[in-house]
Amino acid sequence: MSTTRAVIGEHDVVALINPVERWPAGTEGTVVSNHPAYKTVEIVGIEESGDDMLDYLPTVATEDLRLVWKAPPPSR
C-alpha cells in the first residue's frame, strides 16, 4: 500500500509532527515562506504576548509538518 503526501505550500495551515523549539507537537500555524526542504510557519499568539514576532516564526523541516488545511489557489 502506498500513500501520497500532500504538497504543502505557502498559506497552507499545518501542524507540527514533532516539537520544534518551544512549540509542542500538534501546534498549528500557517506557512509564510515555502522552500522544498523547509517551511517558515507563523504560529498564532503574538497578539497576546510581548515577545518578538520572530519568536513566532519557526523554520521547520517539511517532513516534520502535517497538512491541516490547503489554501485555495489564487483567483485570476
Long-range contacts (C-beta under 8 A, 24 or more apart in sequence): 6-67, 6-70, 8-34, 8-39, 8-62, 8-65, 8-67, 9-34, 9-70, 9-71, 10-34, 10-71, 11-71, 12-67, 12-68, 12-69, 12-70, 12-71, 13-67, 13-68, 13-69, 13-71, 14-39, 14-41, 14-60, 14-65, 14-66, 14-67, 14-68, 15-65, 15-66, 15-68, 16-41, 16-60, 16-64, 16-65, 16-66, 17-63, 17-64, 17-65, 17-66, 18-64, 20-58, 20-60, 20-64, 21-58, 23-58, 28-68, 32-57, 35-62, 36-62, 37-61, 37-62, 38-62, 39-65, 41-65
